[in-house]
Amino acid sequence: MIILTKLGGKEILVNERLIESAKETPDTVVTMSGGTTYIVSETLDEIMDKVLEYNRLSKRDIRSRKPRFGNEPE
């Protein structure tokens, strides 16, 4: 999930996997797979950076976890 800022200054949490498209018109309009649209203050480059950073951190977190089996302690 990434944080985007609506034009009024309110931050929203968006599932980056559900972003269908984003365009600058000149405001940045993000369209989700369900059809919801958000007008945000971030540029396309900033959104891409946030998505890439989130995915990089998520992969690092997954790699750092050890699989547990059966009744092993946490």
Summary of the structure (lengths in Angstrom):
residues: 74
radius of gyration: 16.3
end to end distance: 25.8
largest distance: 55.6
contacts: 160
relative contact order: 0.18
helix: 32%
strand: 32%
